[in-house]
Amino acid sequence: MRHRVKDDKCEGNFTIMTQQIKKIAITGASGFIGSNFIESLRSTSPQLEIHALTSRRVDFGSPKVKSFQGSLEDRDLSTAFLEGVECVFHFAFRGFPSENLPFPEKEILSNLETTALLFSAMRASKVSKLVIAGSGGAVYSPGADSRQNEASPTLANTAYATGKLCIELLSEMNRELYGIETYNFRISNVYGPGQSVRVQSGFIAKALSCALNNQPLPLWIDPATQKDFIYIEDVFNAFRMILTEKNLAPGIYNLGGGRSYSLSQVLSVIEKVTGVKVQVSKSENKPALTKNTSLDIFKFKNAAKWKPETSLENGIASFWEWMQSPTKKRRAA
């Protein structure tokens, strides 16, 4: 079941979606963002047809969602996957921001190859609109700006950031040479129901899991570090704008919660919501990621009349409610 929060006011804006776009395709459809976006669309736009590409067999429980298992290297599969599709949402991406990899080039090349194959298949199938889930938390240069806007300096200092930035360049080439309208969303730290709580998961997911299981939270960065968090449904509201706003220009857009919080502040909110004080243990098992992030979201707010509707407290409360549910489904992030 998809969880809603009390201050979500945007759903009424999307009732005409299927009058404009009738069929979309989603890569990475079994991941945190992909699987929950499908569930959200089934609720807000039940007539929308969805082609879902996964690496494993998944039953999405709806005749409107057609599952494709395999790789875009299979031309027959990619042709069928994009048949009749008007817009693609590209969520498939390997890796995590905090990973130190022994062979980072392998991870970068894998993500680039997947995206290049997607662009090739889109050109062959004459699909001209693409939405990409990028990273606002990983690609900006630390210390360059107190609030990062789309023109702020970037830094490819990890395999994750390098892969995301290379995909943006690939998108720019396809936009300039082939006219594919590409919307690259640099998203801050996403959290919400359905998120995995394994080691590489987001800070809020891991902290709530520790609260639930009465475990200490391993922390490898300064608790004073400022991070930007955005609730998953606010991200989906932005994605839906691509399907409803005809005059929205392609390009790079930040998506964030509108302000940043220190990790200590987030833990205080979690204690208020859950009634549990999460104990922090210093961990040396991860790289020292001390970069502060606070995304300037004016560009997309102004272009699409979008804004994040979910407060940090309400978002955490919704996530906590889901996490305590005995029927929750843990999907891979």
N, C-alpha and C positions, 0 to 999 in steps of 0.2 A: 504494500500500500504506500502511495506517495504521501509524504507528510507536508502539510501546509503550515505556515506560521501566521499569527494574527495580523501582522502588518503587511501582508502581501496583497497589494491592491491592483496588480497589473493584469490579472487573468482576463478581464473583460475586454482588453485591447486587442485580443487575438482571435475573436470570433469569426473574422472573415478570412483567416489564413488560407483555407482550402479553396477559396474562390480565386486565389492568385496562383498558388503552387499546389499541385495535386500529388506529386511523387518526389520523394527525396531519397538519397542514399547516405549511409553512415558507415565509415570505417572505424575499427576499434569498438565495435558495437557491444562487446561483452565487458568492456572496462567500466570504471566508475562513472565517468561522464557519459559515455555512449549509452550504456544500459539504462541509466536513469533519465537521460534525455528522451529515449524511446518511451519509457513509462510516462513521462510528463506529457509528451505529445499525444499519447493514446487518450489521456484525460482531456486535454485542451482542444485537440483536433482529431476526433475519432475517425473522420473520413480520409485523413491523410494516409497515403500509401508510403511504406517505408521499406527500403531494401537495406538489410543489415549484414555487413561483412564481418566475420569473426574467424579466429584461428582454430576454434573448437566448436563442437555442436552445441547450439543453444536453441531452446524453445521459448520464444517470446510470448506465447500464449495468445496470439491474435492473428486472425486471417489477413489483417492489414499490414502485418510485418512479415516480410519474406526473408528468411535467413539464408545467407550464402557462406559456406565454409571453405576456406582455402586462401590462395594467394593471387594477387593481381598479375603475377607472372603467367597465370593461366588465361590466355586470351579469350577463350570461350566463356570462362567464368566472369571476366571483367566486362565483356560485352553484355552478358545477361544481367550482371549486377547494375549496369548503368542504363539499361534499356528503359526508355521513356522518362528518365530522371531529369529533373529541372535544376536541382541544387544538390551538392555533395557537402556533407559535414565530415571533415577529416580529423579523427581523434586518435588514430593508430600511431603510437610512438613508444619506442622501447627506452627504458631507463628512468632514473630518478635524479632530481637535482643534487642530492647529497652523496651520490655514489662516487667512489674513487675506483676507476676501472683499470685493470692491468693493460688492456688493449682498447683504449677509447676510440681509436679510429674505426674499429670493427662496428661499434655501436652507431657511430656517426654515419658511416656508409650504409648500414642497414636501414636507418631512418630515411636517408636521402633516396635510396633506391626505391623504397616503398612509395614515397611521395612522387618521384619521377615517373614510376609506373602508373600512378594514379593520373597524373597530368596527361601522359600519353594516351591512356584509355579514355579520358574525358575529351580530348581532341578528336579521337576516332569516333566517339559516340555523339559529338557535337553538344556536350554539356558545358555551359559557359559560366557557371556560378559555383564558387567553392568557399567554404568557411573552414578556417584552420584554428585549432586550439593551440595557441602559443603560450609563452611564459613571460609574465611581467615580473615575476619574482626572481628569475634567473639571468635574464639577458642584460640588465642595466649595469653600468659600471658603478661600483660602490663609491660613495662619497662625491659623485659628480654633481648631483642635485639633491636638495632636501626632499623635493617631490619630483618623481620621474614622469615626464611627458614623452610623447612618441618621438620627439626630436632629441631627447637626452642621449648622451653617449652610451654605447653598448660595449660589452666586453665578453668575448668568447673564452672564458677561463675554465670551463668544464665541458665535458663531452655533451652534457645535456644542453647547456647554453649554446654551444657550437652547432649542435644539430638543429635547434630551434631557429637560430639566425640564418643558417644555410637554407632552410626551408623557406624562410621569408624571401631570400634572394631568388630562389627557384620560382617562387610565386610571382615576384616582380618581372622576371623574364617572360613567364607565360602570359602575364597581363599585357606586357608591351608588345610581344611578338604575335600572340595568338588571340588576344582579346578576352582571355578568361578573367572574369571579375572575381578577384580574390580578396576575402576579408580575413586578415590576420589579427586575431584577438590575443593581445598580450595580457593574460589573465593572472591575477594575484593568487594568493593561497586559497584554493577552493576547499570548502568543507560542507558536510551535510550527510543526511541519511543515505545509506548504501555504500559509504566509503570504507575501504579496508582499514584494519587497525594493525596491520603487520608493521615490521620495523621501519620500512621506508615510507610509511603513510604520513599524512600531514600532522602538524603539531596538535591541532585540536582533537583529531581522531584518536591519536595516541594518548593524549592526556585524559580524555573521557574514558577510554578503555582502562587506563590505570585507576581512575576513580571507581569504575564499575567493579574491578577485580581487586581493589585494595592493594595495588602494587605501586612501588616508587616509579617515577618518571625519569628515565635516563635523559639528561640534557647535556649537549655538547657545545652549546653557545651561551653567551652572556644573557641572563634573563631580562636584561634591560634592552636587548635588541628589539627594534621596532619592525613589525611586520604588518602587511596589508592583507586582510582576510575578506573573502566574499562567499556568501551563502550560495549553494548550488542552484537554487531556483532563480536567483537573480541573474546568474549566468545564462540560464535557459531563456529567461525573458529577453535578454539581449540577442541570443541566437534567433529567437522567433522574429525579431525585428527585421532580420535579413529576408524573411519570407513575406513580410507584410509591407515593408517600406520600399517602394519602387525607385525612389530617387536617392537612396543612400549610396554614397560614393564608395567604391572599393578602396582598400588601403589597410594601414595598420591602426588598430584602436586598442587603447588600454581598457581593461575591465577590472575594477576593484571595488572595495567596499566604501570608498569615499574618505577614509581616514586610516591611520595606522595605530596599532596598539603594541605596547611592550609585551613580551611573553609573560612577565609577572602580572600585568593587567588582565591578560587572557585567563591566567590561572585563577585570579580573583573572581572573575565572572563565572568560571566553571565551579568554583567553590560555592558561589551564591546560588547557582542553578541546581547543583547536585547535593549540596549539603556536605560534601566531602572535601577535605583539604588534601590535595595531592602533594605528596612528598617528592622532592626533587633529588635525584642522585646525579652527581657529576660523572659524565661518561667520556672516555677517551677513545671510543670505538669509531668515531666519525670525524670528518674534517671540521675545522673550526670555521663554520659559516657565520660570519659576523655581519654580513651585509644588511643594512636597514633598507626596507622597501616601503614606499608610500606613493601609490600611483595617482597621477593627475588624470582624472577620467572626464575632463571637460569636453574633449573632442567628440566622444561618442554621445555623451549627454546632450550636447548641442545639436549633433547631426540627427539623432534618432529620437530625441525627447525621452530618453531612457534614464533611469536612475536606480541604484540599489535600494530596495524597499525593506530589507530585512536587517534589523539591528543585530549586533553581535550577540547580545543576551538572548533574543528570540530565536536566532539561528542555532545557538548552542542548546537551548531548551528543546527545540524540535529534534535535533540530532540526539540528545540524551534520551528523549522519549522513544525514539526508534531503537536506540542501542539497548534499552531495557526490554524491548518487546521480544517475547519468546518466538515470534514468527518472523523475525527479521531475516532478510537474505543478505549474507555477506558476499559481495561481488569483488572480484579482483580489481585493484586500482589501476 
